[in-house]
């Protein structure tokens, strides 16, 4: 890799093809929580994903995973960035 010494490498991994928000867990549902009429997701499908990774031996800084879109049309992503970077990320995303 080459470029200006002030460049920042930012890595994205698109997990959308995994279709995590479309996984059907309905056969495991024992009791309906929120009524289906009041939720965006069908019964037994994820409405939220939480991914937390641990690495040993190298930094996962500036790495993002795009998890996909939920049933309400929200895009989910997660990343490892210094706290000082997040205000700028929020600013850019708000303009999209």
C-alpha positions as CSV (number, residue, x, y, z in Angstrom):
1,X,0.0,0.0,0.0
2,X,1.2,3.5,-0.7
3,X,-0.1,7.0,-0.3
4,X,0.3,10.2,1.7
5,X,1.6,9.6,5.3
6,X,-1.5,11.3,6.7
7,X,-3.9,8.8,5.0
8,X,-6.1,6.6,7.2
9,X,-6.9,3.0,6.3
10,X,-10.5,2.1,7.1
11,X,-11.7,-1.4,6.4
12,X,-15.3,-2.4,5.8
13,X,-16.8,-5.9,5.8
14,X,-20.2,-6.3,4.3
15,X,-22.2,-8.9,6.3
16,X,-25.4,-8.1,4.5
17,X,-25.2,-11.2,2.3
18,X,-25.4,-13.2,5.5
19,X,-29.0,-12.0,5.8
20,X,-28.8,-12.0,9.6
21,X,-32.0,-9.9,9.9
22,X,-33.9,-12.6,7.8
23,X,-33.0,-15.6,9.9
24,X,-36.2,-17.3,11.0
25,X,-36.2,-18.3,14.7
26,X,-40.0,-18.6,14.8
27,X,-39.9,-22.3,15.6
28,X,-38.0,-21.4,18.9
29,X,-40.6,-18.8,20.0
30,X,-42.3,-20.0,23.2
31,X,-44.3,-16.9,24.0
32,X,-45.0,-13.8,21.9
33,X,-43.6,-10.7,23.6
34,X,-44.6,-7.5,21.8
35,X,-47.7,-8.2,19.6
36,X,-46.9,-8.7,15.9
37,X,-49.1,-5.7,15.0
38,X,-46.8,-3.4,17.1
39,X,-43.5,-4.5,15.8
40,X,-41.6,-4.0,12.5
41,X,-40.1,-7.5,12.5
42,X,-42.0,-10.7,12.0
43,X,-42.3,-13.0,14.9
44,X,-39.0,-14.9,15.4
45,X,-36.8,-12.6,13.3
46,X,-34.0,-10.5,14.8
47,X,-34.8,-6.8,15.4
48,X,-31.3,-6.0,16.7
49,X,-27.8,-7.4,16.3
50,X,-25.0,-7.0,18.8
51,X,-21.6,-8.1,17.6
52,X,-18.5,-7.8,19.8
53,X,-15.2,-9.2,18.7
54,X,-11.9,-9.7,20.4
55,X,-8.6,-9.9,18.6
56,X,-5.2,-10.9,19.9
57,X,-2.0,-9.8,18.4
58,X,-3.2,-6.9,16.2
59,X,-5.4,-3.9,16.4
60,X,-8.9,-4.0,15.0
61,X,-9.0,-0.2,15.0
62,X,-10.7,1.5,11.9
63,X,-12.5,-1.7,11.0
64,X,-16.3,-1.8,10.3
65,X,-18.8,-4.5,9.7
66,X,-22.0,-3.6,7.9
67,X,-24.6,-6.0,9.4
68,X,-27.5,-5.2,7.0
69,X,-31.0,-3.6,7.1
70,X,-33.6,-4.5,9.6
71,X,-37.3,-4.8,8.9
72,X,-37.9,-1.1,9.6
73,X,-35.3,-0.2,6.9
74,X,-32.6,0.9,9.4
75,X,-29.0,0.1,8.3
76,X,-26.8,-1.4,11.1
77,X,-23.1,-1.2,11.3
78,X,-20.4,-1.4,13.9
79,X,-16.9,-0.2,14.1
80,X,-13.8,0.1,16.2
81,X,-12.7,3.8,16.2
82,X,-11.2,6.1,18.7
83,X,-13.9,8.1,20.6
84,X,-12.7,11.3,19.0
85,X,-13.7,10.0,15.5
86,X,-17.4,9.2,16.3
87,X,-18.7,12.8,16.1
88,X,-17.4,13.1,12.5
89,X,-18.9,9.7,11.6
90,X,-22.3,10.8,13.0
91,X,-22.0,14.1,11.0
92,X,-21.3,12.3,7.7
93,X,-24.1,9.7,8.3
94,X,-26.6,12.4,9.2
95,X,-26.0,14.0,5.7
96,X,-26.7,10.7,3.9
